[in-house]
């Protein structure tokens, strides 16, 4: 299903998909991108860097369904400090290019401070240029924490430690660049010790400690992101369309077939929201 390009272009509409880490933002962006004439803009400040694809949960090209992605893998230098102002400039340029192509821009990612600057900074005049639709994917934190615990284990199985080991630099600065990514600082001590001892039991213990710290900091990130999204919605009145997919994630954790729930609760609801948004004519604020 493709919404008429001319209408999308004329109305200058922009879709945002928001939510804490692990709530399925990327998956939904691909599903919507295949239904509408869309291009996706990454708003994760770590995924702008090349490398550490497992650590940062970057979607492989093979899973992007041919949908153009912007602001992914655009920075080679792992130490480069990609600022909020740079994000806003790149995002605004990408939005205008996508609209010129007659497509719907879908902005997806968890760096909510960057999104707030994009939408609210008067210098960007965002609200006067574009009409916004915000979809907020929400999962109850206790359930999300269980899922994130499982996801970190799966990332380790997929080669997370090898990826961090290959990128390891002794004494690196973890406060800027790609090394801010959760998992990289947490494994610093383990990578150092791994090179210095042959004690398998000790190395195993340190590995488990690194995994534990990674999980704990991932939980903290999810909680902080949720607080920021609530502030954007409640205090700044972003008028988000909330989709609670807790039931879907509970089914995943139970090992049940969850696809029918996902289609009904997440995909169908999102499709209805986007269709209404694209059909509406709203005067710029």
C-alpha angles and dihedrals in degrees: 000000000000124000112225106275095217092059093048091049095047095050095045094218125177127197122209125196111197138173144118120295113288097021095116104260095145094047091051093047090057093047092051091041090058092050098046133038094263147150123202128230117200115225097180107113092210098048090062086078125081116244139025090077094165094046094052096037093238114182111245118238089243090065098046093087091223092297111145112245124202130200093021119126093352098134123067099181109083090201097051115119107228103201133208090248091054091050091052092050094048092044094049091048090049093049093052092047092050092049090049087055088055093246136127115253112226113194112199133173146088104256095108095173088061091048092049091053091048094052103032107033106105090215089068094050085205098157093051092051104040142033112227135212117188122199113191115198107204130188123179107258097235089054093041091052090055090050093047090050088055093044094055090052089051091049090053090051089050093057106274094144093050090050092052092044092054092051095042118128118180112241093010121166109252095186097077142032125015093327089076087077113117108257098036100078091036092060096045095098093044094051091050094048092044090065094047105048141045093200101123095190092052093046090048091052092049091048091054090048090053091049090048092052090048091053094046093050091046089055090050091050091052091050094048091048091052091052091050093049091050090051092050091050099040105032101028093034099226090168096226124194102231119211112188107205096171090119090055092052092047088057090049091052091049089053092242129143100270101171096098090052091047092051093049101038102033112017100038093043092049092047091053091049094050094045091053090047094051093047095050124091110211126180112238114259 
